[in-house]
Amino acid sequence: MVTSQAYFPVWGVDVTRFGDDRTALCKRRSNALLEPITSWHGADTMETCGRVAKEYEQTDEDDRPTKILVDVIGLGAGVVDRLKELGLPARGGECCRVGLKRGIREIAG
């Protein structure tokens, strides 16, 4: 039997900017959330990068994600570029589109 501790943490980010939508940050290990999903609104993409980078820096080294998966449909591509520039393990993907094709909603596919 493999426990969830055998898996490295992965974070997922769904980026928005202004308006009614909210940016979401999901931290998981395997299929288990490490903490409740956090979200915020009214932040531009650089503020979002700053929030994610701060969360990363404040996370114990052993608990840092091996991947930060950013949904690049819409605004996420610039966030991926900046997080990579900051040295974070960011990677872009079409997370929500994949989930919708499967008939489910998921963050950080």
N, C-alpha and C positions, 0 to 999 in steps of 0.2 A: 504494500500500500504506500502510495506517495502522498505526503502531506503537503499542504499549501506552502509550508516553509521551504520546500524544495524548489519553488519557483521564485524568480526575481521579481521585484516590484515593477510595474508598468503604469505610467500615467497617461491619461487621455485628456486632450483639450479640444473643446468645440468653441471656436472663436466668433464673437460678434463685436460690433462697435457700439453705436448709439441706438436709440430707439427702445422698443419694449423687450427685445430679446436679451438673453443673459449669456455671458461666457461661462462655460462650465469646466471645472477641473476635477477629474475622477482619478483616484489613486487605488490601484488594485494589485493583488497578488493572486495569480490564477483567476478563478472566478469569484473571489471574495474581495469586497471593498475593504480597504484598510481604514477608512474613515468616511463619514458622509460626504457626498459630492458637494463641493463648494461652488458658488456661482456669484457673479457680479455683473453689473451693467453700467453703461456710461463711460467705459474706459476705451481709449484708442488702442491700436495694436501694440504700440511701444509700452504703454502702461501694462497691458496684459503680459508682455514679455518680462517686464520687471517683476510682476507678481509671481509668475511661474519661476523665474530665476531665484527670487527671494525664498520661495517655498523649498526649492531644491537646496539652496545653501543652508537653510535652517533644518534640513532633514539629516539625521544621523547618517554617516557615510554608508553603513551597512544596509540602511533602509532606502537609499537613493535609487531611483528607477534606472534600469538598464536601457529603457526606451521611454521617450516622451512622444506619444503619437498624437499628431495634430491634424484635425480634419481640415484638409486644404480646399474643400468646396467653399467658395466664397473668399473669405479673408485670411485663411490660415497660412497660405504660402509664405507671406512676409514674416509671420511669426516663426515659422520653421527656420527661415534663413537667419533671423536675428538670434534665436536660441542656439543654433549651430555656431554662429559667430562668437557667442558667449561661452562656447565650449560644452554646452549641454547636449545630451544624447537625443536630440530631436529628429523626428522623421515624419514626413507628411504622408497622408493617405486619405482615401475617400471613405472614411469610417462609416458615416451615416448612410451613404448611398449603398454600401454593401449590406448594412443591416436592414435597410428597407427592402432590398431585393430578396432577402431571406424572410421577409414578413415580420421582422422584429426590429425594435429600436435598441441600439446599443452604442455605447461610447467606448472608444479605444478598441475597436474590433479586434 
